[in-house]
Amino acid sequence: MAYDGRIMRQALARFEEDKQRRGADFARRRDRLYAVEPQLREIEQQLRATMPKLISSALRRGTDPLPAVRVLRDENLALQRQRAELLTGMGYPADYLEEKPACPLCGDTGYQNGEVCRCLREYYKRAQLQELSKLLDLGGQSFETFSFDWYSQERGERKLSPRENMERNYDVCQDYARQFSPRSDNLLLMGQPGLGKTFLSACIARVVSERGFSVVYDTAEHIFSRMEEEKFRSEDSPGAREDVERYLRCDLLIMDDLGSEMVTSFVQSALYQLVNGRLTAGKKTVVNTNLTPRQLGERYSPQVQSRFEGEYRILPFFGEDIRKLRRKQMT
């Protein structure tokens, strides 16, 4: 599982903020008790002084440190009992003045056995969803809120009606999101505007992100713009290199509106580099486009067409533009 550096920095910042807030809350709670019962402060000071004494005894040469260690241990235990009695007498738990980590697995370090701990992964998920929400309506776009009511049930000359086709696409996208892994397919969502491609892509982004994978969602136009800045104007755009790294390394890249950007020789080359690079690295991609694979080949290159037809699962979308239908209903 790859972690997005930008998102992880945001997650770590919030992780540390919450850790400091808990520490400050504990300090205020402790100081309130000290004000009520000053003896608690004295006990805490004596307990903190025990460790240096233990180390000094253990390092003293020419003497057996065990008797001194036993004395200090008994003194420490007696202080802890005295503190517990004072706290319980005041109506608090015996361990009320013990600062415990919020995560017992990692001790609030964020890492366990050299891996990102479960607690920090939760911060990462939230930060990533916040980043995705800048481009997507994650509050309103979900598999649970998707409606088939706008799709006609008339088949015409097709084997499937728009609604039957959409139900199939919906099932594929939902299974894809819920079962996403490094062994998943790549998807090409193909069809005219207003048929639900972006909506289902947002649903995929939300679920895959919530499962802890790194997800980057961006328009083709902006992706190619950042790639061009990274190649030709990197000194003027220091963040472009990081963005390109995110496009190449994330677990799932969702590229929206491929074909809406101006085509140049650089864009043709950049698309092949991105598509082929992610295939080679085993990274997964979902592409939304209004173009057919053949049109993509004519617009970009036969090599790009070959990659889409051979390495992507193609989901065709057809029917009437949902946005236009909604506008008609409102008038």
N, C-alpha and C positions, 0 to 999 in steps of 0.2 A: 504494500500500500504506500503510495507516494503522498507526501505532505507538501502542500503549497506554502512556500516560504513566507509570502505576504500574509496569508491567512494565519499561519502559525505564529507570526510575530504579534498579530492582533490578539490571538488566543492567549499567548503568554502574558501580554500586557494586562489583559483582564484577569487572568489567573493570579498575577502578582498583586493587582489592585485588591482583589477579594481577600488574598492572604494577608495583606497589610491591614485591611479593614477588620478582619477577624482578630488580628493581633492588637489593634487599637481598642476594639470592643473588650477584649480580655483585660487589657491594662486598666481601662476605666472601671470594669467590674471589680478588679483586684483592689484598686485605690479606694473605691467606695467601702469595701470591707475593712481595709486598713484604717479608714477614718472612724469606723464604728468600733473596731477591736484592734488597737495598736499592737497587741501582743502577736497578732498574725504576721505583721511586718517583721517583727524581731525573729520569729520562727523561720520565716522565709530567708532572711539574711543569714541565719545560722546554717540552714540547709545548703545554701549556695556556697558557704565557706567550707563545707565538708569535702567536696571534690578536690580542691587544691591540697588539703591536708592528706587525703588518701594518696595522691600522686607523690607528695613529698615523702611520705612514709615508705612507699614502694621503691623510691629511688635512693633512699638513704643507704649508704654503703656500710658494711661491717656489722649490721644488725639484722635481726630477723624481723621483717615488717609485719608478719602475721598478727602478733598480739596487738600492735597499734591499729592495724586494719580492723580487727574485731571490735576494739573499743569504739572506733569511729563509726563502724556499722551499727553498733548498738545505740550509739548517740543519735545517729540519723533516724533509725527506726523509732526511737522514743520521741523525737521531734515530730515525725510524721503522725504518730498516734495523738500527740498533743494537738497538732493542727486539726486532725480529723474530729477530735472531741469538741474543739471550739466551733468548728463549722457546723457539725450536727446540732450542737446546742443552740446555734443561731438559726436553725431550720434549713440549712443548706446541705447538699450531698457532701460526703467526706472528700471527694475528689474535685470539689468546686474550684479550687485554685490550681489545678493541674491543667496546663495549656495543652490540649490534645489536638492533633492534626485533623483536619476535616476529612482527609483520605487516609485510612489506616494502611492502605496498600503501599503507598509511596512516601508517606510522611510529609505530604504537601510539597514534594520536590517536583512532581510532574512526570517522573520517570521511574520505572521499575524494571530491574534486571536489564538495563540498557535500552529499554523500549519505552515509547510514550505510554504513560499510565492511562487507565480508563478515565480518570477524572479530567486529565488534560484533553483527552479526545472529545469529551463532552463540550469543553470550551471551544475546541476547534470546530465542531459541528455547528455550534451557535454562531461563531464568527463567519463561517462559510455561508450559512443561510442568510446572514445579514448582508454579506457581499452580493450574493445572488439576487437578493430582493431589490438591489439598486436597478436591475434590469428587468426583473420579473415580478409579477403580482403573485407572490407565493401564498398570500393570504386567501386569494380567490381562485387560484389555479391549482387544483388538486384532482386526483383521480375520483375522489368522493363527490366533487362538485361538478364533474363533467356531465353534460346533458346530450342525449342523442335526439332530442325532440326536433332539432333543426334540420335533421337529415331525412331526405325523402326515402320512402320505402318502395318507390317505383324503380324497376330494374331497367326498363327501356331495352336497349340492345346489349346491355352488359350482363354478365353472369351474376353479378351481385348488385343490389341496390346501394345507393350511397350510405344508407343506414347500416346495411349488413357489412359493407366494406369498413365503415367506421368502427363497428363493433369488433371486427377482426383486428384492426389497427390498435384499438384501445387495449384489447387483451394482450397483444404482442408487447406494447409499450409498458403496460402494467407488470407483466411477467419479467420483462427486461429490467425494469427498475428494482423490483423486489428480489430478483435473483442475480443482480449484477455481480460480476467477478472478472478477474483477468482473462477468463475463458469465454466471456460474452462475445456476441457478434458486434459488428459496427452497423449502424442504421442509416439509411438514406430515406428521409421523409420527403416525398415528391408530390407536388400538386399546385394548383393555382392558389392565390392568396385567399385568406378568410375561411379555410377549411379545417382548422384545428391543429396544424402542425406545430405552431409555437406553443399552443396551450399544452399539448401532450409533451412537448420538450420540457416545458416548465415543470410538469408533473414528474418527469423522469429525474430532472435536476434535483428536485426537492427530496424525493425518496432516496436516491443514491447518496446525496449529501448527508441525509439523516442517518444513513448506515455507516458513515465515517469515511467514505471515499472522497478524494479530492476531485472537485468538479469546477470547471471553468465554462461559463456561458458568455458568448460574445457574438457580435454580428461579424459576418465575413468582411465587410468594409473596414471595420475597426481593427480586426485581426491583421489584415494586409497592410493597413496604415502603420500599425505598430511594428510589423516586421520590416517595413521599408525604412522607418525611422531608426530601427536598430542597426540596419545594414549601412545606411548612408549618413545618418545624422545622430549617431549614438552620443556624441559629446553634448549636443543640445537637448537630448532627451534621455537622461540617465535611467529613467524607469522603463524604457522600451526593452532593454535587454532582459530585465526581470519578467516583463509580460510575455516575451517570446519564449522564455524558459518555462513559464506557466503553461503556455499553449502546447509545448512539446512534451512536458513531463507529467501533467495531471493525469489521474486515473481515467477521467472522462472529460472530453472536450465536446461541447455542444456549439456548433457553428450555425448561426441563424442567417437566413436570407442570402445564401450563396447564389450569385448570379445577379444581384442587385447593384453590385459595385462596378466601377469603371474598370474594364479589362485593359491591362498593359502587359508587356512582356515580363515585367517583374511579378505581377499578380499571377500570371500563368506559371511561372517558375516557383513562386512561393507556395501556391496551392499544392503543386506536386511534392515539393519538399515537405510540407506539413503532413499531407495525407500519407505519403510513403514513409516518412520518418516515424510517424506514430504506429503504422503497421509493423515496421521493422522492430520497434521497441515493444510491441505487444500492448500498446495503449489503445483504448477504445474511443470511438468518435461517433457522434450523432450529427448528421448534416441535414439541414432544412433547405429546400430549394424549390423554386417554381419551374425548374427545367427538368427535362427528361435526361436519362444518361446519355442519349445520343446528342442532345443539345449541349450537355456539359462537355462532351468530347469535342464538339465543333467550337465551343467557346474557349476552352482551355487547352486540351490536348488529348490525343487518343490514349496516351498513357494514363491520364486521369480517369477517363471513361473506363478503361480496363480495370483500374483499381476499384472503382465504384461497383462495376458489374460483377467483378470476381470476388471481392472481399467484403462487400456490404450486403446486408439484407434490405431489399428495396420495398418500401411501403407506399403504394400509390394512394393519393387522396383525390376524391372527385365529388362533385355535387355543386350546390349553389353557395355563393359567398355568404357566410353566416352574418358578417357585419352588415351587408346590404339587406338581408332578411330582417335583421333586428331594426334597422332604420325604417324599413317599410312598416313594420308593426307599430312603431312609435308615432308614425304620421297618420 
